[in-house]
Amino acid sequence: MSYEYEYQAHLDTNEQTLERLQAAINRERHAVNCYEALMKQAKTDREQRQITDIRDDEIQHEQQFLALYRKLSEDPIQDTPFDSCPSTYLESLRHSIEDEQHSVDFYLKSGDASPDLDVKRCFYRMAKDEQKHAIWFLYFYSLYK
């Protein structure tokens, strides 16, 4: 079986794409919530500025995913409750590294599975951003570990 055949055999339906977009929107909302708290815990102005930039990226990601969702469906987004965010700076950084890396994996798989080129591109772009965020959090974590 060729790669092209395998790849196309695993494309999502529109409903599955919407579920992935919904999950991405909720991931981004959760990240924004946790990074708001993390910004307040930052040890230096430089860290606070970088975390603020990351939070702003997450807000833009949510808006882009939401726009794609609305392009494909008129159904409302189902809000999910947020998990709690860690309470200490070091633990928040560790959690953020893991969360960003899980988002990278999810976004790459979602991009691969999407039959919609706009959705595919969006997921791939967001995966790049999430990887960049993970590196920043890992850098800050390494300063204090």
Secondary structure, DSSP 8 states (H G I E B T S, - for coil): --HHHHHHHT---HHHHHHHHHHHHHHHHHHHHHHHHHHHH-SSHHHHHHHHHHHHHHHHHHHHHHHHHHHH--S-----------SSHHHHHHHHHHHHHHHHHHHHHHHHH-S-HHHHHHHHHHHHHHHHHHHHHHHHHHHH-
